[in-house]
Amino acid sequence: MEGLTIGRHSVPFPVIQGGMGVRISAARLAGNVALNGGIGLIAAAGLALGSEHFDGKNFFAADNQALIDELRKAYEIAPDGVIGVNCMVAVKDFDGVVRAACEGGAKLIVSGAGLPMTLPGLTADYPDVALVPIVSSIKAAELITRKWHKSYKRFPDAIVVEDPDTAGGHLGEKPELIGIGQYDQYATVRGVKNYLKEKWQLEVPVIAAGGIWDRADLQYALAQGADGVQMGTRFVVTEECDADDAFKQAYLDCTKDDIGLMMSPAGLPGRALIGNIEQVRQHDLDLNVRCPSGCLKKCAYQTAQERFCIVRALERSRLGDMETGLVFCGSNAWKADRITTVKEIFEELFPLAERAAV
Ligand SMILES: Cc1cc2nc3c(=O)[nH]c(=O)nc-3n(C[C@H](O)[C@H](O)[C@H](O)COP(=O)(O)O)c2cc1C
């Protein structure tokens, strides 16, 4: 099995640990994935909340400061590792977050939850930072590539194709089109790859995200034309994941029926444990919580107090409140039956005997 090179950065194993917001993937998880030979991503969204920099009012400044702290801590774990940042286009301070990621030494920026049309302009002073959009369709990959070429003479260094039928967190598809058997993950991977090759003579990695749990899934993804995989859910049930033990336990305890779709106040569907979704909503209504930070560009809770404050709901689950906290997860969360280490996952995906034989 080959490693993975994205822009100027190479790792021995073709695995990206997906960014998981509000400190599910912070320094500890990302640093340990990088240490074990994958690409570790710190998710920028909502870092302010668990940080000493946040004074209740300075959400955006604290978020960026906290991101720089997390990058420093991740590099303490894996000084030579490839560590990047997941930046969501849907967050209001997208530009500030991207700049903070570059200042803090991110080697790549992986960006979805919207189309990152302006990303190359924001990172122009940091040409070594690899740029990786997340898409769910060939059309989105085309739009981004055309715009980047026209406006910035820059191409994506890789593209992540995220499957809305399986991935965790916010999803890039209309809710009525999710889970109806219409989406073909690997046809999309191959379609993006062909487009880049035929239209632009570009050979960059195309990474499959969503539903990859074990070695068989990884091998299938590679056989179907992916150059690597991005995995989220599997890395939650590790000792190194930055979430509270109760969050990880919720994965261990859940069944297939507990996993479903909810509508985020950001206007996107999301995959989560849905058994407590009424309590998640009721929490903010009962306390008449006002929008504390204005963190999203578009938010139904901020404008109309519809649904709930998503950053607070995710923060509650991260801290172990399983009654009113929102637990994002991929469709494979029910497969979790024990807490492992990041090292064990890499040894299962890439057996030591096979590595020695290479
Ligand atoms: C708890 C959780 C939080 C997530 N948060 C984010 C996020 O902040 N930004 C993002 O782009 N993707 C986010 N994702 C998606 C993952 O990065 C990843 O692409 C996806 O979960 C892959 O599917 P898998 O979980 O089946 O491996 C999240 C996923 C989970 C499970």
PDBQT file of the ligand as one rigid body, heavy atoms in Angstrom, charges set to zero:
ROOT
HETATM    1  C1  LIG A 401     -18.274  13.932  15.898  1.00  0.00    +0.000 C 
HETATM    2  C2  LIG A 401     -18.020  14.407  14.496  1.00  0.00    +0.000 A 
HETATM    3  C3  LIG A 401     -17.773  15.747  14.251  1.00  0.00    +0.000 A 
HETATM    4  C4  LIG A 401     -17.482  16.201  12.959  1.00  0.00    +0.000 A 
HETATM    5  N1  LIG A 401     -17.181  17.525  12.769  1.00  0.00    +0.000 NA
HETATM    6  C5  LIG A 401     -16.779  17.958  11.543  1.00  0.00    +0.000 A 
HETATM    7  C6  LIG A 401     -16.323  19.300  11.361  1.00  0.00    +0.000 A 
HETATM    8  O1  LIG A 401     -16.232  20.097  12.297  1.00  0.00    +0.000 OA
HETATM    9  N2  LIG A 401     -15.989  19.676  10.101  1.00  0.00    +0.000 N 
HETATM   10  C7  LIG A 401     -16.036  18.804   9.032  1.00  0.00    +0.000 A 
HETATM   11  O2  LIG A 401     -15.705  19.191   7.906  1.00  0.00    +0.000 OA
HETATM   12  N3  LIG A 401     -16.442  17.511   9.192  1.00  0.00    +0.000 NA
HETATM   13  C8  LIG A 401     -16.790  17.079  10.422  1.00  0.00    +0.000 A 
HETATM   14  N4  LIG A 401     -17.131  15.749  10.592  1.00  0.00    +0.000 N 
HETATM   15  C9  LIG A 401     -16.985  14.799   9.452  1.00  0.00    +0.000 C 
HETATM   16  C10 LIG A 401     -15.639  14.027   9.541  1.00  0.00    +0.000 C 
HETATM   17  O3  LIG A 401     -14.537  14.879   9.443  1.00  0.00    +0.000 OA
HETATM   18  C11 LIG A 401     -15.493  12.910   8.480  1.00  0.00    +0.000 C 
HETATM   19  O4  LIG A 401     -15.337  13.422   7.186  1.00  0.00    +0.000 OA
HETATM   20  C12 LIG A 401     -16.644  11.937   8.434  1.00  0.00    +0.000 C 
HETATM   21  O5  LIG A 401     -17.152  11.702   9.697  1.00  0.00    +0.000 OA
HETATM   22  C13 LIG A 401     -16.147  10.641   7.789  1.00  0.00    +0.000 C 
HETATM   23  O6  LIG A 401     -17.062   9.609   7.951  1.00  0.00    +0.000 OA
HETATM   24  P1  LIG A 401     -16.897   8.479   9.092  1.00  0.00    +0.000 P 
HETATM   25  O7  LIG A 401     -17.233   9.162  10.363  1.00  0.00    +0.000 OA
HETATM   26  O8  LIG A 401     -17.878   7.443   8.672  1.00  0.00    +0.000 OA
HETATM   27  O9  LIG A 401     -15.478   7.984   9.086  1.00  0.00    +0.000 OA
HETATM   28  C14 LIG A 401     -17.473  15.289  11.869  1.00  0.00    +0.000 A 
HETATM   29  C15 LIG A 401     -17.752  13.937  12.115  1.00  0.00    +0.000 A 
HETATM   30  C16 LIG A 401     -18.010  13.481  13.398  1.00  0.00    +0.000 A 
HETATM   31  C17 LIG A 401     -18.270  12.009  13.632  1.00  0.00    +0.000 C 
ENDROOT
TORSDOF 0
